[in-house]
Amino acid sequence: MNASPTPSPSFPGARSAPRRRRWPVALAAVLGVGLLGAGLWPSAQPVEQAQVRRGPLQVTVDEEGRARVTHRYVVAAPVSGQLRRIPWKPGATVVAGETVLAVMETGAAELLDASRLAQAEARLGAAIAAEAAAQAQAERAAAAQALANVENERIQKLAAGGSVSRQESDAAAARAEVAAQERRAADFGRQVAEFERRQTEAVLRRGRGGAGDNPAVPVLSPVGGRVLRVFQESERVVNVGTPLLEVGDPADLEVTVEVLSRDAVAIQPGARVLLEQWGGAFPLEARVRWVEPAGFTKISALGVEEQRVNVICDLVTPVAQRATLGDEYRVEARIVVWESADTLIVPAGALFRREGGWRVFVIDGSRARERTVRVGRGNGVFTEVVDGVASGETVIVYPGDRIRNGTRVKRLDVSAR
């Protein structure tokens, strides 16, 4: 009897068991590949950002300047002789035509010399003519100031109604200020001419009259103000024309700023000037009166030859607010060559050059997008943008070498720094 084969038992998981053992390996491989890819995938670059916005922009020329007395006078010996000791010290207050600054003692024979009398008479004639010319110049300056003030008042009224531009208004105010300065200068010249005439008359009177064997010639102050310097303090014999003292009014100050010649061509008379680092708590205001037409060579601290030009500025801030500012004091001047109250600006650090043009990186979501822009004026901190970006967009400030068009970026919060 043939025995039939016994069928092998059937197990449902007999063939699936090896497959179940493979899927953890596959999963581990997929995870490993994913982690490797994530590790090799470029990470987002941290960047500083700033917003394109509309705001004021001011372009200035920043240089060091010094304040100086606008109208100063060097008092010289009117005759040769023995100078008495001068008791005045710098800072002493003097009154025009009253304060005796120095006293000269000279022999009568010398004063009565015929040739010296003739010279004194000639000097007196010249002094009288100079006084007349100074008086005419003062009257002319007074008339010019009155006209400038009337014109300024009229333009300011029109500017208040919006009929004229701010530029015209500022120009009219600057002309009025320049006219005032010219009148002060003319008045100073008239006082000096009057002093010269009186001093010459006094010398001539003593020479003709023979006032004693040792007549004293007092030297009066030509202008009111303060003694700035004393050149001859001790008693000694001096010749005619020897400088004795320097006097002036410290309240009447101007500021001289040495600028590079390439910057001077952009500075116009009447431009606003801000004076900082002078010792006060607020900046002083001034106006450019004159840009000297001739430059000079100056060696910088680094040993480089520079062509510089003097820019003369008149202080606008009232004397009461700058009473401590004196002659030859140092200031930091910011001369405004261009300004706008509302213009589209970006930080200067967001701009970079490429292929002869200016570019910026604009943040689009989490990507950096390179964009070409057209720029205008700048002051080193902000730059005017004429075209290429819009107000409200965010740009990358100081982009590094790793930033390219399309690079993933993440924004840094630098507000807490």
matplotlib code that plots the C-alpha trace (Angstrom):
import matplotlib.pyplot as plt

x = [0.0, 1.4, 1.4, 0.6, 3.0, 2.1, 1.4, 3.8, 2.1, 1.2, 2.4, 1.0, 4.1, 6.7, 7.7, 6.9, 9.2, 12.4, 10.6, 9.6, 13.2, 14.3, 12.1, 13.9, 17.1, 15.5, 14.0, 17.4, 18.9, 16.3, 16.8, 20.5, 20.3, 17.8, 20.1, 23.1, 21.2, 20.0, 23.6, 24.9, 21.9, 23.1, 21.7, 20.1, 22.6, 22.0, 21.8, 21.2, 18.3, 17.0, 13.9, 13.8, 12.0, 11.3, 12.9, 15.2, 18.7, 21.5, 24.8, 27.5, 31.2, 32.6, 35.9, 37.6, 37.3, 38.2, 36.4, 38.0, 37.2, 35.8, 37.0, 40.3, 42.7, 46.5, 47.4, 50.8, 53.1, 52.1, 55.6, 59.1, 60.1, 60.0, 57.1, 55.8, 54.9, 51.5, 49.3, 46.6, 46.2, 44.3, 40.6, 40.5, 37.5, 38.3, 36.1, 36.5, 38.1, 38.3, 40.6, 44.3, 46.1, 49.6, 51.6, 54.6, 57.3, 59.3, 61.6, 60.2, 63.0, 62.2, 58.5, 59.4, 61.6, 60.5, 60.6, 58.6, 56.1, 55.7, 55.2, 52.6, 50.7, 50.7, 49.5, 46.7, 45.5, 45.5, 43.6, 41.0, 40.4, 40.3, 37.7, 35.5, 35.7, 34.9, 31.9, 30.6, 31.1, 29.3, 26.3, 26.3, 26.3, 23.5, 21.4, 22.2, 21.2, 17.9, 17.1, 18.0, 15.8, 12.8, 13.3, 13.7, 10.5, 8.6, 9.9, 9.3, 5.6, 5.3, 7.0, 4.5, 1.7, 3.4, 4.1, 7.9, 10.1, 12.1, 15.3, 14.3, 13.4, 16.7, 18.6, 16.8, 17.6, 21.2, 21.4, 20.0, 22.6, 25.4, 24.3, 24.3, 27.8, 28.9, 27.4, 29.2, 32.5, 31.9, 31.1, 34.3, 36.3, 34.7, 35.7, 39.3, 39.6, 38.3, 40.9, 43.7, 42.7, 42.5, 45.8, 47.5, 46.0, 47.3, 50.8, 50.8, 49.5, 52.3, 54.9, 53.7, 53.2, 56.3, 54.6, 57.5, 60.8, 59.3, 55.7, 53.5, 51.5, 48.5, 47.4, 43.6, 41.6, 40.2, 37.3, 35.3, 35.7, 38.5, 42.3, 43.1, 46.9, 49.7, 52.8, 54.9, 54.3, 57.6, 58.9, 61.2, 62.2, 60.1, 60.0, 56.9, 54.6, 55.7, 52.7, 51.7, 48.3, 45.5, 41.9, 38.6, 35.1, 35.0, 31.2, 31.6, 32.9, 33.3, 34.4, 37.1, 36.9, 39.6, 38.1, 39.5, 39.4, 37.3, 34.7, 34.9, 33.5, 30.1, 29.8, 27.8, 27.5, 24.5, 24.8, 23.8, 26.6, 26.3, 29.0, 29.5, 32.1, 32.6, 31.9, 28.2, 25.3, 23.8, 25.2, 25.6, 24.2, 26.1, 26.0, 28.7, 29.7, 32.6, 34.6, 38.1, 39.0, 42.6, 43.7, 46.8, 48.9, 48.8, 50.5, 48.0, 48.7, 49.6, 52.2, 50.0, 49.9, 46.4, 45.0, 42.7, 40.4, 39.2, 35.5, 34.4, 31.2, 29.1, 27.5, 23.7, 23.2, 22.6, 25.6, 23.8, 23.8, 27.5, 29.0, 31.9, 33.1, 36.2, 38.9, 40.8, 38.6, 38.2, 34.9, 33.7, 31.9, 29.3, 28.6, 25.3, 25.8, 22.5, 19.4, 15.9, 13.1, 11.5, 13.5, 13.8, 16.8, 18.6, 21.6, 24.9, 26.0, 23.3, 24.8, 27.6, 29.2, 28.9, 29.5, 29.8, 26.5, 25.0, 23.2, 21.3, 19.9, 16.2, 14.7, 11.9, 10.4, 13.4, 15.4, 17.9, 17.1, 19.8, 18.5, 20.0, 19.4, 20.1, 21.4, 21.6, 23.3, 24.7, 26.3, 28.1, 25.3, 22.3, 22.0, 19.3, 17.7, 16.3, 15.0, 15.1, 13.5, 10.3, 9.5, 8.8, 11.0, 13.7, 17.3, 20.3, 22.9, 26.6, 26.0, 28.9, 30.5, 28.1, 25.1, 24.1, 20.9, 18.5, 20.4, 18.3, 18.6, 17.3, 16.9, 18.9, 17.4, 20.0, 17.7, 19.0, 22.6]
y = [0.0, 3.3, 5.9, 9.4, 12.2, 14.2, 17.8, 20.3, 22.6, 26.1, 29.1, 32.5, 34.5, 32.1, 34.2, 37.7, 37.3, 38.3, 41.2, 42.5, 42.3, 44.5, 47.6, 48.9, 48.8, 50.7, 53.2, 53.8, 54.2, 56.8, 58.7, 58.6, 60.0, 62.6, 63.7, 63.7, 65.9, 68.2, 68.5, 69.3, 71.7, 75.3, 77.0, 80.4, 83.2, 85.7, 89.3, 92.7, 94.5, 98.0, 99.5, 101.8, 104.9, 108.5, 111.1, 114.1, 114.0, 116.5, 116.5, 118.5, 119.2, 118.5, 120.2, 121.8, 125.6, 128.3, 131.4, 134.7, 138.3, 139.8, 143.3, 143.7, 146.6, 146.6, 149.8, 151.0, 153.7, 157.1, 158.5, 157.3, 157.6, 156.0, 153.8, 153.6, 150.2, 149.0, 147.9, 146.2, 142.4, 140.4, 140.4, 144.0, 146.1, 149.2, 152.1, 153.8, 157.2, 157.1, 154.3, 155.2, 152.1, 153.4, 156.6, 157.7, 160.1, 161.8, 164.9, 168.2, 168.8, 165.6, 166.6, 170.1, 168.8, 170.5, 167.3, 165.4, 168.3, 168.0, 164.3, 164.7, 167.3, 164.9, 162.1, 164.3, 165.1, 161.4, 160.6, 163.2, 161.8, 158.3, 159.3, 160.9, 157.8, 155.6, 157.8, 157.5, 153.7, 153.5, 155.4, 153.2, 150.1, 151.4, 152.1, 148.6, 147.0, 148.9, 147.7, 144.1, 144.1, 145.5, 142.8, 140.1, 141.1, 141.1, 137.7, 136.1, 137.3, 135.7, 132.5, 132.3, 132.3, 129.7, 132.1, 131.7, 128.7, 128.0, 128.5, 132.1, 132.7, 131.4, 133.5, 136.7, 136.0, 135.4, 138.7, 140.5, 138.9, 139.7, 143.4, 143.6, 142.2, 144.7, 147.6, 146.4, 146.3, 149.8, 151.2, 149.7, 151.2, 154.6, 154.4, 153.4, 156.3, 158.7, 157.4, 157.8, 161.3, 162.3, 160.6, 162.4, 165.8, 165.2, 164.5, 167.5, 169.8, 168.8, 169.2, 172.7, 173.8, 172.3, 171.1, 170.9, 169.1, 165.7, 165.8, 162.7, 161.4, 159.2, 156.4, 156.0, 152.9, 153.2, 150.9, 149.5, 145.9, 144.0, 143.8, 140.7, 140.8, 142.9, 143.0, 145.4, 145.2, 146.5, 150.1, 150.6, 152.8, 152.1, 153.5, 154.9, 152.2, 149.5, 147.3, 147.8, 146.1, 144.4, 145.2, 144.0, 143.0, 139.2, 139.3, 140.0, 136.7, 134.9, 131.4, 130.4, 126.8, 125.2, 122.9, 120.9, 122.8, 120.0, 120.6, 124.4, 124.5, 123.2, 125.7, 128.8, 132.1, 132.0, 128.2, 127.1, 126.0, 124.0, 124.5, 121.6, 120.6, 124.2, 123.4, 124.2, 121.8, 122.7, 123.4, 127.1, 128.3, 130.3, 131.4, 131.3, 134.8, 134.3, 131.5, 132.8, 132.6, 131.5, 128.3, 127.3, 124.2, 122.5, 119.3, 117.0, 114.9, 112.0, 114.1, 114.5, 117.8, 119.2, 122.2, 124.0, 127.0, 129.3, 129.6, 132.6, 132.1, 134.6, 133.5, 133.7, 132.4, 135.4, 136.5, 135.7, 132.0, 131.9, 134.3, 131.9, 131.5, 133.6, 134.5, 131.6, 128.9, 125.6, 124.4, 121.6, 123.0, 121.2, 123.2, 122.2, 122.0, 120.2, 119.1, 117.8, 117.4, 114.4, 112.0, 108.2, 107.0, 103.8, 103.1, 103.6, 100.2, 98.5, 99.7, 97.9, 98.2, 95.5, 95.8, 99.5, 100.1, 100.3, 97.2, 96.2, 93.0, 93.2, 90.6, 88.7, 86.4, 84.4, 85.0, 87.7, 89.3, 91.4, 94.6, 97.4, 100.9, 104.5, 106.7, 110.4, 112.3, 110.8, 111.8, 108.6, 107.4, 107.5, 107.7, 109.0, 106.4, 107.7, 104.4, 100.7, 100.2, 101.4, 102.8, 100.0, 97.4, 95.7, 95.6, 93.8, 96.1, 95.1, 92.0, 89.5, 87.4, 84.5, 86.5, 85.8, 86.3, 83.8, 83.0, 82.0, 84.5, 85.0, 88.4, 89.4, 91.6, 94.2, 96.5, 95.1, 95.7]
z = [0.0, -1.1, 1.5, 0.2, 1.0, 4.0, 3.1, 4.7, 7.1, 5.7, 7.8, 6.7, 7.7, 6.5, 3.4, 4.8, 7.8, 5.8, 4.3, 7.7, 8.7, 5.7, 6.3, 9.3, 7.3, 4.4, 6.8, 8.4, 5.0, 4.0, 7.2, 6.8, 3.3, 4.5, 7.3, 5.0, 2.5, 5.3, 6.5, 3.0, 2.2, 2.4, 5.5, 5.6, 5.9, 8.8, 7.5, 8.9, 7.2, 6.8, 5.3, 2.3, 3.5, 2.7, 4.9, 5.2, 3.7, 4.2, 2.4, 4.2, 4.0, 7.5, 8.4, 11.4, 11.8, 14.2, 15.4, 15.2, 15.8, 12.6, 13.0, 14.9, 15.1, 15.8, 17.7, 16.7, 18.0, 16.4, 17.0, 17.9, 21.6, 25.0, 25.6, 29.1, 30.6, 29.3, 32.2, 30.1, 29.9, 27.3, 28.0, 29.5, 28.4, 26.4, 25.3, 21.9, 22.1, 25.9, 27.2, 27.1, 25.9, 26.0, 26.6, 24.4, 25.6, 23.0, 22.9, 21.8, 19.4, 17.5, 17.2, 16.0, 13.2, 10.0, 7.9, 10.5, 10.7, 6.9, 7.1, 9.9, 7.8, 4.9, 7.1, 8.5, 5.0, 4.1, 7.4, 6.7, 3.2, 4.5, 7.1, 4.5, 2.3, 5.3, 6.2, 2.6, 2.7, 6.0, 4.6, 1.5, 3.7, 5.8, 2.7, 1.3, 4.6, 4.7, 1.1, 1.9, 5.1, 3.1, 0.4, 3.0, 4.8, 1.6, 0.5, 3.9, 3.8, 0.3, 1.6, 4.4, 1.9, -0.4, -3.2, -3.3, -2.7, 0.4, -1.6, -2.5, 1.1, 2.4, -0.2, 0.8, 4.5, 3.6, 1.6, 4.6, 6.9, 4.5, 4.3, 8.1, 8.2, 5.6, 7.6, 10.7, 8.8, 7.3, 10.8, 12.1, 9.2, 10.0, 13.6, 12.7, 10.2, 12.8, 15.3, 12.8, 12.0, 15.7, 16.5, 13.6, 14.7, 18.3, 17.1, 14.8, 17.5, 19.9, 17.1, 16.3, 19.9, 21.5, 24.6, 27.1, 26.9, 27.3, 26.0, 26.5, 23.7, 24.8, 22.5, 22.8, 21.9, 18.3, 18.9, 21.8, 22.9, 24.6, 24.5, 22.4, 22.6, 24.1, 21.8, 23.9, 27.6, 29.1, 29.0, 26.1, 23.1, 20.0, 16.5, 14.9, 13.6, 16.1, 17.0, 20.7, 21.3, 19.4, 20.2, 19.0, 20.0, 20.9, 20.5, 16.8, 15.6, 12.3, 11.6, 9.1, 7.8, 5.7, 3.1, 0.3, -3.0, -4.6, -1.9, -2.1, -5.6, -4.3, -1.5, -2.3, -0.3, 2.0, 2.6, 6.1, 8.5, 11.7, 14.3, 16.7, 19.3, 20.4, 24.1, 24.3, 24.6, 21.2, 17.7, 16.6, 13.3, 10.8, 7.1, 4.5, 3.6, 1.3, -0.4, -1.0, -4.7, -4.0, -2.4, -0.6, 0.0, 3.4, 4.6, 6.3, 9.4, 7.2, 5.3, 2.1, 0.3, 0.1, -1.7, 0.7, 0.5, 3.3, 3.7, 5.8, 7.8, 9.9, 13.1, 13.2, 16.8, 19.2, 21.2, 24.5, 23.6, 22.7, 25.2, 26.1, 22.5, 21.9, 19.5, 17.9, 19.5, 17.7, 16.2, 14.0, 11.0, 8.8, 5.7, 4.0, 0.3, -0.4, 1.6, 1.0, 3.5, 1.8, -0.4, -0.9, 1.1, 1.9, 4.2, 2.4, 3.6, 1.5, -1.8, -3.7, -7.1, -9.8, -13.5, -13.3, -11.6, -8.1, -6.7, -3.6, -2.2, -1.5, 0.8, -0.9, 1.7, 2.8, -0.4, -1.4, -4.8, -6.4, -8.0, -9.9, -8.6, -9.7, -6.8, -6.2, -3.5, -0.3, 3.0, 3.9, 6.1, 3.8, 0.0, -2.2, -4.5, -7.7, -9.2, -8.5, -5.1, -3.5, -0.1, 2.4, 0.8, 3.0, 1.9, 3.2, 4.9, 4.5, 2.4, 2.6, -0.1, 0.7, -0.4, -4.0, -6.0, -4.6, -1.4, 1.6, 4.4, 7.9, 9.4, 12.4, 15.1, 15.9, 17.8, 21.2, 20.3]

ax = plt.figure().add_subplot(projection="3d")
ax.plot(x, y, z, "-o")
ax.set_aspect("equal")
plt.show()
